């Protein structure tokens, strides 16, 4: 295993940039993963790991995880504790990092499937939480559009591996996807915090369904709302103006699968 | 309005420490609030504001909010932009900050009410999201115990004012509260990610109910689980091991009020 001890090593600089920049990830079709368990999840899920970085102590402490990662045949490097600190997002890095190939983007829907669609969700913790919900409740997939950066390191951490396991649909244009879905018999719903929208408990959730959830601050775009067949809402008994986006997504996904 | 231009001013140091330290907040019975809207929410909700700090530009930009805060009769200071940066948790502070009196702690339950109880929830974003859910769905209150630090600045921000409006119950001892609740006819449920627990859709949620949600990593303590009448779970169809804590809380609260 080649050793890297310089923070200025080109491979380290490349990895840091992958972690920091959404456009750099997009341009290179790769993403950066930190943590013993997450990197192991990538290996187990069949995500293509291109490079892996381990500190000597991590190779010992997380030997079972490290072996599974090394067994994928990726290029492996041993790094110093100082380099691990440079790569890490946390104060006490576990010392295992990977560069992974991004999944091929697909726009393909299962027209009889159940989906959540996220438009422009900004908070990576919310994004990760929604991925976990989609996996836990067994939805057919998650549609991500707009500024949803599923490979943001904080989103990856919050997703606890689920974003690598669920079926992701990444349309160029959410409106076109919704129109195509409706033309193929799917129910398409825009969730809005408006009391005149249909109660989520009272609409048909049979067959193929997409429920759209919008940005934390501004909600769904007008064009996405108009592209949906109906607007739905979670009736609010209290005085709050709205839910946290991932809490709303959880309730909607639960109704979808209930 | 007295002017403060030194970062080392004692009042500023006190405010910073309130924001940073849970034990200092507890010791002084006060908490620190940042943001034009949140400080306005405090004023509107009737939270006792002891001191308020404004930059000159904030007094102009957020004049309506500032006037409501000043009208509470609190001691007001004008601060420089540099001092605002010292006080702020964000890169571009809005320039409005308050020191508020913490609510009197209560252990009193409405025995016919619907409650979520949180034990040791660590992530302030989750805590804030649960407060919003409790308010939006109109639960009778939120029980917080263990390490749940409701006045953490990040939790306050995520709650968007809801934590100041909902009814909070803060027991010295969660187990004693659960036993008292059960003795007074309430249903008490421990939510666990275990498939042998009762399906949340199939248990009685009539009358007074408490559903307990545990720590993100380790779940509920054994003593809390044992103090509850039954263990409930959200059936998971997929491969994920569990939900994000605030997503689970949202689904459970929704079932409670559904």
Interface residues (C-beta under 8 A of the other chain):
Chain A: X123 X125 X128 X129 X130 X132 X133 X134 X135 X136 X137 X138 X139 X158 X160 X162 X165 X166 X201 X234 X236 X237 X238 X239 X240 X241 X242 X243 X244 X246 X247 X248 X249 X250 X251 X254 X257 X258
Chain B: X123 X125 X128 X129 X130 X132 X133 X134 X135 X136 X137 X138 X139 X158 X160 X162 X165 X166 X201 X234 X236 X237 X238 X239 X240 X241 X242 X243 X244 X246 X247 X248 X249 X250 X251 X254 X257 X258
